[in-house]
């Protein structure tokens, strides 16, 4: 487990501002946190170097991209040896349809978030991709009716 990075109030304000708008200019970010552009940029670079900021991304409209369907899939593996977990994790990484994968402590082993065009496409993903992942013993699907909050 990694140790938490020490951050002051200004670092936390920088991180919060970038989380809201990763495209904000350094001048605007500096103004928002009470610094000039150069020290703000230096802090952002340090936060990147320290691994606090791991990247920048665009928020996408999945309706317009033709992928409005979201399913959450509980996955139970047939074994949870280190070798089986590593194989499952590596296989999940190879499939773009699986947006997120979380190992869970509880009544099942993983929770996947899967995005597709519709229920028929999801059914194909379930049968051809998820069921074929290493060590999958059982799945349970929950289909999202509406996304209330994301990000």
C-alpha positions as CSV (number, residue, x, y, z in Angstrom):
1,X,0.0,0.0,0.0
2,X,1.4,3.4,-0.9
3,X,1.7,6.2,1.7
4,X,-0.4,9.3,1.3
5,X,1.3,12.3,-0.1
6,X,1.5,15.4,2.1
7,X,-0.5,18.2,0.6
8,X,-1.3,21.6,2.0
9,X,-4.5,23.6,1.6
10,X,-3.4,25.1,-1.7
11,X,-2.4,21.7,-3.2
12,X,-5.9,20.4,-2.2
13,X,-7.6,23.4,-3.9
14,X,-5.5,22.8,-7.0
15,X,-6.5,19.2,-7.1
16,X,-10.2,20.1,-6.6
17,X,-10.1,22.7,-9.3
18,X,-8.5,20.4,-11.8
19,X,-11.0,17.6,-11.0
20,X,-13.8,20.1,-11.9
21,X,-12.0,21.4,-15.0
22,X,-8.8,19.8,-16.2
23,X,-8.6,22.3,-19.1
24,X,-8.3,25.3,-16.8
25,X,-5.4,27.6,-17.7
26,X,-2.5,27.9,-15.2
27,X,-3.3,31.6,-14.9
28,X,-7.0,30.9,-14.0
29,X,-6.0,28.1,-11.7
30,X,-3.5,30.3,-10.0
31,X,-6.1,33.0,-9.5
32,X,-8.5,30.5,-8.1
33,X,-6.0,29.3,-5.5
34,X,-4.3,32.6,-4.8
35,X,-1.0,32.1,-6.5
36,X,0.7,33.4,-9.7
37,X,1.0,31.3,-12.8
38,X,4.6,30.0,-12.2
39,X,4.2,28.7,-8.6
40,X,0.9,27.2,-9.6
41,X,2.5,25.3,-12.5
42,X,5.4,24.2,-10.3
43,X,2.8,22.7,-7.8
44,X,0.9,21.0,-10.6
45,X,4.1,19.5,-11.9
46,X,5.0,18.3,-8.4
47,X,1.6,16.8,-7.9
48,X,2.0,15.0,-11.3
49,X,5.5,13.8,-10.4
50,X,4.3,12.6,-7.0
51,X,1.5,10.6,-8.6
52,X,-1.3,12.6,-7.1
53,X,-2.4,13.7,-10.6
54,X,-2.2,10.6,-12.7
55,X,-3.7,12.0,-15.9
56,X,-6.3,14.1,-17.6
57,X,-9.4,12.9,-19.4
58,X,-12.4,14.1,-21.3
59,X,-15.9,13.5,-20.0
60,X,-17.8,11.8,-22.8
61,X,-21.5,11.8,-23.8
62,X,-22.1,8.0,-24.2
63,X,-25.5,8.6,-25.7
64,X,-23.9,10.5,-28.6
65,X,-21.2,7.8,-28.9
66,X,-23.9,5.2,-29.2
67,X,-23.1,3.4,-25.9
68,X,-25.9,4.4,-23.6
69,X,-26.5,1.0,-22.0
70,X,-24.8,0.3,-18.6
71,X,-24.8,-3.0,-16.8
72,X,-23.1,-3.8,-13.5
73,X,-22.0,-7.4,-13.3
74,X,-21.2,-9.3,-10.1
75,X,-18.6,-11.9,-10.9
76,X,-17.7,-14.9,-8.7
77,X,-14.6,-16.8,-9.5
78,X,-14.1,-20.5,-9.1
79,X,-10.9,-19.9,-7.1
80,X,-9.2,-16.8,-5.6
81,X,-5.6,-17.9,-5.7
82,X,-3.1,-15.2,-6.6
83,X,-2.6,-16.9,-10.0
84,X,-6.4,-16.9,-10.7
85,X,-6.8,-13.2,-9.6
86,X,-3.8,-12.1,-11.7
87,X,-5.2,-14.0,-14.8
88,X,-8.6,-12.5,-14.3
89,X,-7.2,-8.9,-13.8
90,X,-5.0,-9.2,-16.9
91,X,-7.9,-10.5,-19.1
92,X,-10.2,-7.7,-17.9
93,X,-7.7,-5.1,-19.0
94,X,-7.9,-6.3,-22.6
95,X,-11.6,-5.5,-23.0
96,X,-12.7,-1.9,-23.6
97,X,-16.4,-2.8,-23.0
98,X,-15.5,-3.3,-19.3
99,X,-15.2,0.3,-18.1
100,X,-14.3,-0.5,-14.5
101,X,-13.5,-3.6,-12.5
102,X,-13.3,-3.6,-8.7
103,X,-12.3,-6.6,-6.5
104,X,-14.9,-6.8,-3.8
105,X,-14.8,-8.1,-0.2
106,X,-18.1,-9.8,0.2
107,X,-20.4,-12.3,-1.3
108,X,-18.8,-12.1,-4.8
109,X,-15.3,-11.4,-6.1
110,X,-15.6,-8.5,-8.7
111,X,-18.0,-5.8,-9.7
112,X,-17.7,-4.8,-13.3
113,X,-19.2,-1.8,-15.1
114,X,-19.9,-2.7,-18.7
115,X,-21.0,-0.2,-21.4
116,X,-22.7,-1.3,-24.7
117,X,-25.2,-0.1,-27.3
118,X,-28.2,-2.0,-26.0
119,X,-29.3,-5.1,-24.1
120,X,-28.7,-7.3,-27.1
121,X,-25.1,-6.1,-27.4
122,X,-24.7,-6.6,-23.7
123,X,-25.9,-10.2,-24.0
124,X,-23.2,-10.8,-26.6
125,X,-20.5,-9.3,-24.3
126,X,-21.8,-11.4,-21.4
127,X,-21.6,-14.6,-23.4
128,X,-18.5,-14.0,-25.4
129,X,-16.4,-11.8,-23.2
130,X,-17.3,-12.0,-19.5
131,X,-18.2,-15.7,-19.3
132,X,-14.9,-16.4,-21.2
133,X,-12.7,-14.6,-18.7
134,X,-10.4,-16.8,-16.7
135,X,-11.9,-18.6,-13.6
136,X,-15.4,-17.1,-14.0
137,X,-17.9,-19.4,-12.1
138,X,-21.0,-17.2,-11.9
139,X,-22.3,-13.8,-12.9
140,X,-25.2,-11.7,-11.9
141,X,-26.2,-8.6,-14.0
142,X,-27.9,-5.4,-12.9
143,X,-29.0,-3.1,-15.7
144,X,-28.9,0.7,-15.0
145,X,-32.2,2.4,-15.8
146,X,-30.8,5.9,-15.3
147,X,-27.5,7.6,-14.3
148,X,-28.2,10.1,-11.6
149,X,-24.7,11.1,-10.8
150,X,-21.4,10.2,-12.5
151,X,-17.8,11.4,-12.0
